[in-house]
């Protein structure tokens, strides 16, 4: 089974997460990363969804999904590079982000 790392657990991230669960992906195959302490607390206390603050250096998986705000993307790429993870696929749903300079 594919292991998924979801970076950003805002409204879009939560929608993806719920969709995956509803379509048979097991919770233990999804790792949710949310930097915001207040958002992590809300997710845990209100929705019983566990998250971590940063990408674990020992994460082994195939897919990373980026669901962050465009202003955070450089920091996210730096975090991915520092973490030593080697995904096969990176998917971005970062709204409004283009590859133009």
ABEGO torsion letter per residue (X at the ends): XBBBBBBEBBAAAAAAAAAAAAAGBBAAABBBBBABAAAAAAAAAAAGBBBBABBBAABBBABBBBBBBAAAAAAAAAAAAAAGBBBABBBBABBGBBABX
